[in-house]
Amino acid sequence: MAQVLEFKLPDLGEGLTEAEIVRWLVAVGDVVAIDQPVVEVETAKAMVEVPCPYGGVVTARYGEEGTELPVGAPLLTVAVGASEPAPESAPVADGGSGETSGNVLVGYGTGAPAARRRRVRPATAVVTAPVTAPVAVAEAEAVPDRAGPVPVISPLVRRLARQNGLDLRALDGSGRDGLILRCDVELAIERMEQAVQAPPAPAPTTAPAATGAVTERVPLRGVRGAVADKLSRSRREIPEATCWVDADATELMAARTAANAAGGPKISLIALLARICTAALARFPELNSTVDMEAREIVRLRDVHLGFAAQTERGLVVPVVRDAQNRSAESLSAEFARLTEAGRTGTLTPGDLTGGTFTLNNYGVFGVDGSTPIINHPEAAMLGIGRIVAKPWVHDGELAIRQVVQLSLTFDHRVCDGGTAGGFLRYVADCVEQPAVLLRTL
């Protein structure tokens, strides 16, 4: 009597939770061998041929081509040991050329050619109860000598264990029916590495154990604790990248000097850079956004609430200039001055420190040229400004001493690619080098 086993979409690794059926490689009634590819699926990362861990006759397929299935959903059923005709009511699915093509995901399949296909009708109904006896499925079967149901382990998980010298029989699976998942193997590998790296226990002694030269323990609380939590979350969640360029700021510095000499409120350098920044964001709105991973959406924002990093006695704070895109250079200068003073005196309100959509980081005040800062979560980008310093520079075809600044953009690679980031930074650099057109709009 044949036993019909259900094969579910396995864990394809790398955090993938679903896959789309591109092409069936077998049809109902086909005979399949152990580890023979049966379906071609597409994930967010690659096209994959998925091998079946059972050998027998295909009795049912689940999902048409183009259907998206979650990991763990049934793919097909296989009758193991079938030899007699099946009832005429046995399910039959269309399609399936029987050919195999495309790249096989590392860790899947045996590399051997597919078994010859022939149609056999099994004399059996589908068994939905858990399998209670080991099935001869070679390496794809569950770990032998385990009590209870026989869950089938993903080939990728088996390969990972094999590469690291792990005996799967010694592991307890966290999946359904004790199934060993990739996370179980990775945890076992981590524990094994920690055991290898751990220093030997010191010999017993009556003298007190020596301690390290600890001079002080500083609690992570208040502003320092909040900063630590936010930066850790940013680095953990945001795939950031940085690009940078040197720019000749001589004309920008001269323009500011001329504007301030004409009388009226003084315009700060950071206000001019902020004005350039908001103009660049109008042209590259992808960088004025945030990512909603639960909804799997990039949320582009209309208004630019410009944060700026400020070092105070209480630690790093990032006050926010509201609606920076609507402010003149004079208004920006006044708001930067107000928030900076409030930061120094410790009178910033929660409203002053929240709601930013983009951050300007002038680390040049510390006398450094460049930096790769951590993005201010949940924003998508940060523009860094290095010190402006006299350097040799080719100007109008001749070597000259010019005021040079390094500009850097750290951005969330989920919201845009390098072309957009580079375009934004190049526009900022062009405005720094040739500010006349922009200054006429202030």
Disulfide bonds with the S-S distance in Angstrom:
none
